[in-house]
């Protein structure tokens, strides 16, 4: 029998229509939201909830879940719902959200929020929330006030995007693209945020250990890239700032000293998840595994393989493909072979092994990093819980 933890019980009591359930990775948001629907929306009782026995719901409405393709395909929501027990009408991915714009009088769970910008998914989200009850689940719901805007509109606090921006947003006047200069009436925004946000507070039993491993890089080639703006790989001028940053990172991340770093890590850990950014890194990591006769599998834009069922393995994960919506309790070790630009990506990736049901207390996160200017700048941004900005970085150099 599965029972809710104290922080989940607290969240069920605080949840309401139109709320954001905010819980860190591994906090149990899925099960919490399902119990909320069964107990508070459908008016049933489930033995998962302490002190309750099973009583069928007295209200019957369709339940839809909009989640990531991985969670849909792996039937994660169906498995969790069987514990409650709750029958879900449909589980689908954000890619197909437009198909549900005309559903009425149902309940929607929006999992792993994708509505922080005013794009096509947000417009579909607003059409759905206008005619249905709903909750939204997220470990990192928003970084700025304008990212809360879709949820504020869905709750009826503002009629539309124009009204929100007119009341709260001052735009920069001298930029080529829309950029917020400052926000107005922030006290109201704080009040509205606190109304919609249900935070899951829980004490993790795990102890994270973040360990930096310093790796080498070719300083002479690095200077050629920066000072001469010369592509040392294709022997031609570098076309723009984005390509310069890409080439700097390629030079750093391809250094074979990272193989030595992996050798040291694998002496301590037999099962290792490795996160990387680019295909050239994947080629290097494949070569490392083959050379050392290490069993490995991959999750990226090319392949989606399961973790090997062996006593030792490496699981090669590309940030964008594998940073969220899965978990692993078979290991306590993640290696960040290269740095991500996104603090949210780093947080999500780290959470893959930090779960409520992990058997490990100590979790090890190894960050392979050089003392190059760009690597240190990326690290400073992430330490501040910010995203790394290429253009801002290059302006600081010249």
Secondary structure as GFF3:
##gff-version 3
##sequence-region A 1 398
A	DSSP	alpha_helix	6	14	.	.	.	ID=ss1
A	DSSP	beta_strand	20	22	.	.	.	ID=ss2
A	DSSP	alpha_helix	29	36	.	.	.	ID=ss3
A	DSSP	pi_helix	37	41	.	.	.	ID=ss4
A	DSSP	beta_strand	63	67	.	.	.	ID=ss5
A	DSSP	alpha_helix	69	73	.	.	.	ID=ss6
A	DSSP	alpha_helix	76	84	.	.	.	ID=ss7
A	DSSP	beta_strand	90	93	.	.	.	ID=ss8
A	DSSP	three_ten_helix	94	100	.	.	.	ID=ss9
A	DSSP	beta_strand	107	111	.	.	.	ID=ss10
A	DSSP	alpha_helix	120	131	.	.	.	ID=ss11
A	DSSP	beta_strand	133	138	.	.	.	ID=ss12
A	DSSP	alpha_helix	145	154	.	.	.	ID=ss13
A	DSSP	alpha_helix	161	168	.	.	.	ID=ss14
A	DSSP	beta_strand	169	171	.	.	.	ID=ss15
A	DSSP	beta_strand	180	183	.	.	.	ID=ss16
A	DSSP	alpha_helix	186	196	.	.	.	ID=ss17
A	DSSP	beta_strand	197	199	.	.	.	ID=ss18
A	DSSP	beta_strand	207	214	.	.	.	ID=ss19
A	DSSP	alpha_helix	219	228	.	.	.	ID=ss20
A	DSSP	beta_strand	230	231	.	.	.	ID=ss21
A	DSSP	beta_strand	236	237	.	.	.	ID=ss22
A	DSSP	alpha_helix	241	253	.	.	.	ID=ss23
A	DSSP	alpha_helix	257	266	.	.	.	ID=ss24
A	DSSP	beta_strand	271	276	.	.	.	ID=ss25
A	DSSP	alpha_helix	279	291	.	.	.	ID=ss26
A	DSSP	beta_strand	296	299	.	.	.	ID=ss27
A	DSSP	beta_strand	313	318	.	.	.	ID=ss28
A	DSSP	alpha_helix	319	322	.	.	.	ID=ss29
A	DSSP	beta_strand	333	336	.	.	.	ID=ss30
A	DSSP	alpha_helix	343	350	.	.	.	ID=ss31
A	DSSP	beta_strand	362	369	.	.	.	ID=ss32
A	DSSP	alpha_helix	373	383	.	.	.	ID=ss33
A	DSSP	alpha_helix	390	397	.	.	.	ID=ss34
###
